[in-house]
């Protein structure tokens, strides 16, 4: 399952995160939570989102899907670990345009300790 792309309607995006929340809520409370996937989300480095995202994102600013993943992570006591560790930009890319000119970090890893769900 992957998140709807940025241009999809809000209802489609809301439905994705509602379904993801239902799946996550089925896990035992004391287990570590780890979500990996294609969230179609450019997560930026906005100060307002610290410490959920860190400062190592490929992108400066979040798009709507990026804000959605940060809000979801916050509500479930998760952090976006894919934006927390320094790497060369070439190692952050998870999507490259067919012409090879545009690179994005759209897939992410969310981790939580299970203390809240």
C-alpha positions, 0 to 999 in steps of 0.5 A: 500500500502506498500513499496517494500522490500529491495531486490526489484529492484530500478525501483519498489522502484522508482515507489512506491515513485512516486505513493506516491508523487502523492497521497500526492500532492492531499492534500490541501496545508494548511492541516497537512500531516501524512503518516503511513505505512510499508515502509520496511525501516530501518532508522538509526541514521546518523548525516547527516539526522538530524533533519529529523530522530531524534536519537531514531531509533532502527537501527544504520545505514540506508539501501537503503529503509531507505535512500529513505524514508528520501529523500522523507520526506526531499523533502516533508517537512516531518519528520520521527516521529517514530524515534524521541521519546525515547522508550525501544527497545521492543516498537520500533519493528514493525517486528520480524522474524519467529524464534523470533531472529531478530527485525526491525523497518520497519514501520514509521510515517511521519508528516509535517505541509503542508507548502510545498508539 
